[in-house]
Amino acid sequence: MAGGAVRDRLADALLRAHAEQRLSVDFPYSKDMYPQTHQARRAEFGAQLYGALGIGLDDHAARAAYDAESLRFYGAPHVAFLFVTGDGGPRLAADVGAYMQTLLLAMTAYGVDSCLQGLLSFYADTIRAQLGITTGKLLVGISFGYADDAAPVNQITTGRATLETTTAFHGRHSGGLP
Ligand SMILES: Cc1cc2nc3c(=O)[nH]c(=O)nc-3n(C[C@H](O)[C@H](O)[C@H](O)COP(=O)(O)O)c2cc1C
C-alpha cells in the first residue's frame, strides 16, 4: 500500500514510464481474452463512462489522456497493489481475486470508495522499483479514498446482469430459500 509522499513519487514515476513507453506486465493481457458477452458489457460501460466524461468514442487522443491521468490514481490518496506469490499461476491468482473482492467489500463497509485499476499492472517494474518489492507478480492496483460525489464520472452506475443470465440452475430450484 502506498500513501503520502511515496504515493506522489510513485505517480510521477508511472507518468514518466508512460511517457517513455516503458511497459512491463507480469500477466499477459489481450482484449481478445474476453468472451463476446463480456466484450459487449465492456463496450456498453465504456460508452457510458466516456459519455459522462464528454469524450467521443472515436476521440482516441482524449481517451489516451484520460488513461494517462489515471496513473495519478484518479486523485485518490492511497493505492494498494495485489501481488501473486508462490508459482504466480492462475490458480493462485484466483486466491488473490477472492482476497481482492473481500478487501473491496470491507472498504465499502467502512465507507471507503475504491477503483480497481488493471492499467497499473502494465507498469509492474516501475511499481516494484519504487516500492522495493522483490517477489510476486502484479495482478492489479486498487486506488482508494473518499469519492467526489460531484464528479461526472461518479454519476454513472455499472449495470448488473440478472442472476438467470449468469447462473445455470441444475436440479430443483424453487426460486427462493427453502
Ligand atoms: C479487474 C478489473 C480491472 C479494472 N481496471 C480498470 C482500470 O485500469 N482503469 C479504470 O478506470 N477502471 C478499471 N476497472 C473498472 C473500474 O474499477 C470500475 O469502475 C468498477 O469495476 C466499477 O465497479 P462497480 O460496478 O462496483 O461500481 C477495472 C475493473 C476490474 C474488475
The ligand as a Gaussian input file, in Angstrom:
#p B3LYP/6-31G(d) Opt

LIG

0 1
 C      -10.100000      -6.492000     -12.983000
 C      -10.557000      -5.074000     -13.240000
 C       -9.661000      -4.131000     -13.716000
 C      -10.060000      -2.815000     -13.936000
 N       -9.153000      -1.888000     -14.389000
 C       -9.503000      -0.601000     -14.540000
 C       -8.549000       0.395000     -14.919000
 O       -7.386000       0.114000     -15.163000
 N       -8.974000       1.679000     -15.017000
 C      -10.267000       2.041000     -14.751000
 O      -10.595000       3.220000     -14.835000
 N      -11.191000       1.125000     -14.407000
 C      -10.838000      -0.182000     -14.284000
 N      -11.768000      -1.119000     -13.909000
 C      -13.162000      -0.731000     -13.771000
 C      -13.433000       0.109000     -12.551000
 O      -12.823000      -0.393000     -11.404000
 C      -14.931000       0.167000     -12.448000
 O      -15.275000       1.478000     -12.222000
 C      -15.502000      -0.707000     -11.399000
 O      -15.257000      -2.054000     -11.750000
 C      -16.993000      -0.456000     -11.237000
 O      -17.324000      -1.081000     -10.071000
 P      -18.800000      -1.084000      -9.582000
 O      -19.597000      -1.756000     -10.646000
 O      -18.748000      -1.855000      -8.315000
 O      -19.179000       0.342000      -9.381000
 C      -11.396000      -2.440000     -13.690000
 C      -12.307000      -3.398000     -13.211000
 C      -11.901000      -4.686000     -12.986000
 C      -12.904000      -5.686000     -12.455000

